[in-house]
Amino acid sequence: MKSSKTIFVVLCIGFAACQSSQNSQRQNDSIESVESGPGQIVDANFLIVPGRSVGEISLGEDMEKVGKLLGRPDAGDAAMGKAWGIWYSNDSGSGQRNEIAIYSSYRDTSMRVKDVKQIRITSPKFKTQDGFTTGLSESDTKLKFPAMERISSYLNEQKDTITIYDAKQDGIGFEFLKGKSISLTVHPMNQSVNATYLTLHPEWKLIE
């Protein structure tokens, strides 16, 4: 497990480690590689599937398995059985600190298993089947997800305006800064990206 974890850390810019060979084989059988355009391939480790998964992490996954995959989070918040866990990594290509954040809560009233409810990424290395990723404009995003709607705006620590959009029926939300997307959040289809008890960035000030 230690060696496979090291490999996946390299592949996913320090966010995660590989699952067991059994899980890897299962995923390779289902999505070995996905064409995103002429001559382009999206590695399954970086594949975003709206409403379902990001890389090897899927909505509904047991958080114990996620913990084995990613290790201890670098930051986060928790209350009332719900939590955000955040893992950071420096992208050696851009020098920027990227992150993967996972929102979890109890699966049912037995309160024994916590599972993944949302997955948020900032790295452009993660892409959808047709190559959609972070860093695109609002107009380009609207072309890809025409049902997306603006749901709120915040001021961040630098007093910049962050605008939140959500393609609710597709299961994917977006954060925009200065007209460019800075993150993608995969969530269950037909559920709002804001349907969480905890705020990922409590230091942000809601302005609308």
Secondary structure as UniProt FT lines:
FT   HELIX           2..11
FT   TURN            12..14
FT   HELIX           21..30
FT   STRAND          33..37
FT   TURN            38..39
FT   STRAND          40..43
FT   HELIX           44..46
FT   STRAND          47..49
FT   TURN            50..52
FT   STRAND          53..54
FT   TURN            55..56
FT   STRAND          57..58
FT   TURN            59..60
FT   HELIX           63..70
FT   STRAND          75..79
FT   TURN            80..81
FT   STRAND          82..90
FT   TURN            92..94
FT   STRAND          97..106
FT   TURN            109..110
FT   STRAND          114..121
FT   TURN            124..125
FT   STRAND          127..128
FT   TURN            129..130
FT   TURN            134..135
FT   HELIX           138..144
FT   TURN            146..147
FT   STRAND          149..155
FT   TURN            157..158
FT   STRAND          161..167
FT   TURN            168..171
FT   STRAND          172..177
FT   TURN            178..179
FT   STRAND          180..186
FT   TURN            189..190
FT   TURN            193..194
FT   TURN            202..203
FT   STRAND          205..206
//
